[in-house]
């Protein structure tokens, strides 16, 4: 169970190592609103995942969502696709790339 956005963000490099990360090559800007608001960028390249606090100058995808919705997705209480369809997660960028990235982050 993800307790905070910070702890969830810290897990990203640990949950996407090696072969899974090699399937993605992108820069994602994460903008979290609400009670634990913040901005992070995730760079996935050559099998490596780097997460930094703040904004990236040239993200390929930008995801904006409320703290409660992000934590609900992380805890399995809200499906990521449903969050997008319901407008709880707003995504800017190539939607086909978003769908590929969702496959990378989902368990096998």
N, C-alpha and C positions, 0 to 999 in steps of 0.2 A: 504494500500500500504506500503510495507516494504521500508524504506528509506536507512537503513544501515544494514550491516551484524550484528553489535552489537545489534541493536534493534530487529532484527529477532531472534537472539540467545536468547535474554532476554525473548522473548515471548514463547519459548518452554515449560518451566514449567507451564505456564498459560494455554496453549492450549492442554495439555495432562494430565489433572488431573484425579484422581479417577478411575472409571470403565475402561476408555480407557487405562490408564497406566497399569491396572491389566492384560490386554491382552498381554502385552509385558514384556519381561525380557531379557534385553540386554545391551551391552555397545557399543556405537557408537562413533567413532572418526571422527570428521568433520574437514577436511582440506580445507580451502578456499584460492584460489590463486587470483592474480590480484590486483586491486586497493585497496581492503579492506582485504588483506590477513590476515589470522590468523588461529589458531588451537583451537578447543574446543572439549570436550568430554561430552557425554550425557549418564548418567547411569539411566536406567529405571528398577526399581526393587520394587516389593511388592506395586505397585500402586503409587510409588513416583518417581519423576523425578528430578535429580540433574544435573546441567550443570556447568562445570568448564572450565576456560580458560587453554589451554595447552594440552599436550598429555596424554593419558592413557596408562599405562604399558601393558594392555592386552585387547584391544578392540576386540569385536566379529565381528564388521563390521567397515570398514573404507570407508568413502565417501570423494572424492576429486572433487571439482568443482570450476570454476571461479566465481568471485564476480557477474558479470553480469548475469550469468546463474542461480545462486542461487536466486538472487533477482527476476529474471523473473519467476521462479517457484513459489516463494512466492506471486508474484503479479498476478498469474494466466495467465501469458503470454506464459509460456512454461510448458507443461505437464511433470511431473517428470519421467514418464516411457519413454517418447520420449527423454528427456535429456539423460537418460541412453543408450537408443538404438542408439542415434546419437553420443555417445562418449563424450558428454558434461559433464556428471557426471560419474566418475569412481568409481566402488565399488569393494572392496575386502572383501570376506567373503562368507557365505552361502546365495546364491541367494534366496532360499525359505524363509529364515528369512527376507531378504530385502523386499520381496513381502508382507509378513505378517506385517512388520513394516509400509509399505506404507498404508495398510488398516487401521492401528491404527491412523495414522496421518491425513487421509482423513476425511472430514466431513461426518456425517451419512446421 
